[in-house]
């Protein structure tokens, strides 16, 4: 990235905001920029019923407040939201392994049985899912700084800035590329919160985090909506929706679904 620099105060690697265009897939009833406010960073509280493990549904870089995730292309945005369907397909592969079948053969058998019984494969993308969602084109901030997560300066800075967290201090003191891209939200949300709390050498606060998509389709941003969290209206440097389109007719959506062998279901009679 051009014009990047390392913050002399925090040590974080910074990439300048340049009014990029971002893309986000969201349910129509919520809109382009509406997200749930997160209230917990680090480990989730231990529930009274040990047998029930609460799924951690936080985004990788959720902080205390509102975090909006965006991708640098339409295909990258689709690849991100289709991960759940890929996991359903992978679960079928796990069953195949447990009964001694070849994965491809077992998946083919599941598809054949589904057609015979007039049902859809478990990893199919339903019509309702498609109709409920749009892809939004969003104008990104024109000034400010993104903390670039995938840089050794950022890792080094986070090790120095990390707080003492019971049971996690050792993990936070030895950070690697695997640490920042892992599915362990107890770690990644703490790291994100550390960055959000920093004041940079120019007196500004980070806009959010720039990071590679876990799908490797491109790069993503985690934007912290500070003005919304403070009850203030958007400023000219905040995110602004430019356009929206239902995901169903978009050829980029079809491309990514086909790339991952995910059937797109049409309207049922």
C-alpha positions as CSV (number, residue, x, y, z in Angstrom):
1,X,0.0,0.0,0.0
2,X,1.3,3.5,-0.8
3,X,1.6,6.3,1.7
4,X,1.6,3.9,4.6
5,X,3.5,4.9,7.7
6,X,4.2,3.6,11.2
7,X,2.7,5.8,14.0
8,X,5.5,7.2,16.1
9,X,3.3,7.2,19.2
10,X,1.6,3.8,19.1
11,X,3.8,1.8,16.7
12,X,0.8,0.7,14.7
13,X,1.1,0.5,10.9
14,X,-1.3,2.9,9.4
15,X,-2.8,3.1,5.9
16,X,-4.4,6.4,4.8
17,X,-8.1,6.6,4.0
18,X,-8.5,7.6,0.4
19,X,-12.3,7.6,-0.2
20,X,-12.3,4.0,-1.2
21,X,-15.5,2.3,-2.3
22,X,-16.5,-0.6,-0.1
23,X,-19.1,-3.3,-0.4
24,X,-21.3,-4.9,2.2
25,X,-24.1,-7.5,2.1
26,X,-26.8,-7.0,4.6
27,X,-30.5,-7.8,5.1
28,X,-32.8,-5.2,3.5
29,X,-34.8,-4.7,6.7
30,X,-31.7,-3.5,8.5
31,X,-30.1,-1.5,5.7
32,X,-26.5,-0.8,4.7
33,X,-25.1,0.7,7.9
34,X,-27.1,-0.8,10.7
35,X,-25.3,-3.3,13.0
36,X,-25.8,-4.6,16.5
37,X,-23.8,-2.9,19.2
38,X,-21.3,-5.2,20.8
39,X,-21.0,-5.2,24.6
40,X,-18.2,-7.7,25.3
41,X,-14.6,-8.0,24.2
42,X,-12.3,-10.8,25.2
43,X,-13.6,-14.1,26.6
44,X,-17.4,-14.5,26.8
45,X,-18.8,-14.9,30.3
46,X,-19.0,-18.4,31.7
47,X,-22.7,-19.6,31.7
48,X,-24.2,-21.3,34.7
49,X,-24.9,-24.4,32.5
50,X,-21.6,-25.8,31.6
51,X,-23.1,-28.2,29.1
52,X,-24.4,-25.4,26.9
53,X,-21.7,-23.6,25.0
54,X,-22.9,-20.2,23.7
55,X,-21.8,-19.7,20.1
56,X,-19.5,-16.7,19.7
57,X,-21.3,-14.7,17.0
58,X,-19.1,-11.6,17.3
59,X,-17.2,-10.4,14.2
60,X,-13.5,-10.9,14.2
61,X,-12.7,-7.2,15.1
62,X,-15.8,-6.2,17.0
63,X,-15.1,-3.6,19.7
64,X,-17.3,-2.1,22.4
65,X,-19.8,-0.4,20.2
66,X,-20.7,-0.6,16.5
67,X,-18.4,-2.3,14.0
68,X,-19.3,-2.3,10.3
69,X,-17.5,-4.7,8.0
70,X,-16.8,-3.9,4.3
71,X,-15.0,-5.5,1.4
72,X,-13.0,-4.0,-1.4
73,X,-15.0,-5.8,-4.1
74,X,-18.4,-7.3,-4.7
75,X,-16.9,-10.8,-5.0
76,X,-15.0,-10.4,-1.8
77,X,-18.2,-9.3,0.0
78,X,-20.1,-12.3,-1.3
79,X,-17.3,-14.7,-0.4
80,X,-17.4,-13.4,3.2
81,X,-21.1,-14.0,3.7
82,X,-21.2,-17.4,2.0
83,X,-18.8,-18.9,4.5
84,X,-21.7,-20.2,6.5
85,X,-23.0,-22.3,3.6
86,X,-19.5,-23.6,3.0
87,X,-19.5,-24.8,6.6
88,X,-22.7,-26.7,6.0
89,X,-21.1,-28.4,3.1
90,X,-18.0,-29.2,5.1
91,X,-20.2,-30.8,7.8
92,X,-21.4,-33.3,5.2
93,X,-17.8,-34.0,4.4
94,X,-17.2,-34.8,8.1
95,X,-20.1,-37.3,8.0
96,X,-18.6,-38.9,4.9
97,X,-15.3,-39.3,6.7
98,X,-16.9,-40.9,9.7
99,X,-18.5,-43.6,7.7
100,X,-15.6,-44.3,5.4
101,X,-16.9,-42.7,2.2
102,X,-15.0,-40.5,-0.2
103,X,-16.1,-37.0,0.3
104,X,-17.0,-36.3,-3.4
105,X,-18.9,-39.6,-3.6
106,X,-20.9,-38.9,-0.4
107,X,-21.7,-35.3,-1.5
108,X,-22.9,-36.6,-4.9
109,X,-25.1,-39.2,-3.0
110,X,-26.6,-36.4,-0.8
111,X,-27.4,-34.4,-3.9
112,X,-28.9,-37.4,-5.7
113,X,-31.1,-38.2,-2.7
114,X,-32.2,-34.6,-2.4
115,X,-33.3,-34.5,-6.0
116,X,-35.1,-37.9,-5.6
117,X,-37.0,-36.7,-2.5
118,X,-37.7,-33.2,-3.9
119,X,-35.7,-31.4,-1.3
120,X,-32.8,-29.0,-1.4
121,X,-29.2,-29.8,-0.4
122,X,-28.5,-28.5,3.1
123,X,-25.9,-26.1,1.7
124,X,-28.1,-24.6,-1.0
125,X,-28.6,-20.8,-0.9
126,X,-32.4,-20.4,-0.6
127,X,-34.5,-18.0,-2.5
128,X,-35.6,-16.3,0.8
129,X,-31.9,-15.8,1.7
130,X,-31.3,-14.1,-1.7
131,X,-34.4,-12.0,-1.7
132,X,-33.8,-10.8,1.9
133,X,-30.4,-9.3,1.1
134,X,-28.8,-6.6,-1.0
135,X,-25.3,-5.7,-1.7
136,X,-24.5,-2.1,-0.8
137,X,-22.0,0.2,-2.4
138,X,-20.6,2.5,0.3
139,X,-18.4,5.6,0.1
140,X,-15.6,5.2,2.6
141,X,-13.9,8.0,4.6
142,X,-11.7,10.4,2.7
143,X,-9.4,11.3,5.5
144,X,-8.0,9.5,8.6
145,X,-6.1,6.3,9.2
146,X,-6.8,2.6,9.1
147,X,-4.7,0.3,11.3
148,X,-3.2,-2.3,9.0
149,X,-3.6,-5.6,10.9
150,X,-1.3,-7.7,8.7
151,X,2.0,-5.9,9.3
152,X,4.8,-6.8,11.7
153,X,4.8,-3.2,13.1
154,X,1.2,-3.7,14.2
155,X,1.9,-7.1,15.8
156,X,4.9,-5.6,17.7
157,X,2.8,-2.6,18.8
158,X,0.0,-4.8,20.0
159,X,2.3,-6.9,22.1
160,X,3.5,-3.8,23.9
161,X,0.0,-2.3,24.2
162,X,-1.8,-5.4,25.3
163,X,-3.3,-5.4,28.8
164,X,-2.9,-8.1,31.4
165,X,-5.9,-10.4,30.9
166,X,-6.3,-13.4,33.2
167,X,-5.6,-16.6,31.3
168,X,-4.7,-14.8,28.1
169,X,-1.6,-12.7,28.9
170,X,0.8,-15.1,27.4
171,X,-1.2,-15.4,24.2
172,X,-1.3,-11.6,23.9
173,X,2.5,-11.4,24.4
174,X,3.4,-13.6,21.4
175,X,1.3,-12.5,18.5
176,X,1.6,-14.0,15.0
177,X,-0.3,-13.8,11.7
178,X,-2.3,-16.8,13.0
179,X,-3.3,-14.9,16.1
180,X,-4.9,-11.9,14.3
181,X,-6.7,-14.0,11.7
182,X,-7.9,-16.8,14.0
183,X,-11.5,-17.7,14.8
184,X,-10.7,-17.1,18.5
185,X,-12.8,-14.0,19.1
186,X,-11.5,-13.8,22.7
187,X,-8.2,-12.8,21.2
188,X,-9.1,-10.8,18.2
189,X,-11.8,-8.6,19.9
190,X,-9.3,-7.7,22.5
191,X,-6.7,-6.7,19.9
192,X,-9.3,-4.6,18.1
193,X,-10.4,-2.9,21.3
194,X,-6.7,-2.0,22.0
195,X,-6.4,-0.3,18.6
196,X,-9.8,1.5,19.0
197,X,-8.6,3.0,22.3
198,X,-5.4,4.5,20.8
199,X,-4.9,8.2,19.9
200,X,-2.4,8.5,17.0
201,X,0.5,10.9,16.8
202,X,-1.5,13.4,14.8
203,X,-4.2,13.5,17.5
204,X,-6.8,11.5,15.6
205,X,-8.3,8.1,16.4
206,X,-8.1,5.1,14.1
207,X,-11.1,4.7,11.7
208,X,-10.9,1.0,12.1
209,X,-8.8,-1.9,10.8
210,X,-7.7,-2.9,7.4
211,X,-7.1,-6.7,6.9
212,X,-7.0,-9.4,4.3
213,X,-10.3,-11.3,3.8
214,X,-10.2,-14.8,5.3
215,X,-11.4,-16.0,1.9
216,X,-8.4,-14.4,0.1
217,X,-10.7,-12.8,-2.4
218,X,-9.5,-9.3,-1.4
219,X,-9.2,-7.0,1.6
220,X,-11.7,-5.9,4.1
221,X,-12.2,-3.1,6.6
222,X,-13.7,-3.1,10.1
223,X,-15.1,0.5,10.6
224,X,-15.9,1.7,14.1
225,X,-18.9,4.0,14.0
226,X,-17.9,6.3,16.8
227,X,-20.4,9.1,16.1
228,X,-23.3,6.6,16.1
229,X,-22.1,5.2,19.3
230,X,-22.0,8.7,20.8
231,X,-25.5,9.5,19.6
232,X,-24.3,11.9,16.9
233,X,-25.4,12.3,13.3
234,X,-23.0,11.1,10.5
235,X,-20.3,13.6,9.5
236,X,-19.1,14.1,5.9
237,X,-16.2,11.7,6.7
238,X,-18.4,8.8,7.8
239,X,-19.7,6.0,5.6
240,X,-22.4,6.9,3.1
241,X,-24.5,4.5,1.0
242,X,-24.1,5.1,-2.8
243,X,-26.3,2.3,-4.2
244,X,-27.9,-1.0,-3.5
245,X,-28.9,-4.1,-5.5
246,X,-30.5,-7.4,-4.6
247,X,-27.9,-10.1,-4.5
248,X,-29.9,-12.6,-6.6
249,X,-29.5,-11.1,-10.1
250,X,-25.9,-10.1,-9.6
251,X,-23.5,-12.1,-11.8
252,X,-20.8,-11.7,-9.2
253,X,-22.9,-13.4,-6.7
254,X,-23.5,-16.3,-9.1
255,X,-19.8,-16.5,-9.8
256,X,-18.8,-16.8,-6.1
257,X,-21.6,-19.3,-5.3
258,X,-20.5,-21.5,-8.3
259,X,-16.9,-21.1,-7.3
260,X,-17.7,-22.7,-4.0
261,X,-20.2,-25.3,-5.4
262,X,-23.1,-23.8,-3.6
263,X,-26.4,-24.3,-5.5
264,X,-28.5,-21.1,-5.9
265,X,-32.2,-22.0,-5.7
266,X,-34.7,-20.4,-7.9
267,X,-38.3,-19.5,-7.1
268,X,-40.4,-22.5,-6.1
269,X,-43.8,-22.9,-7.8
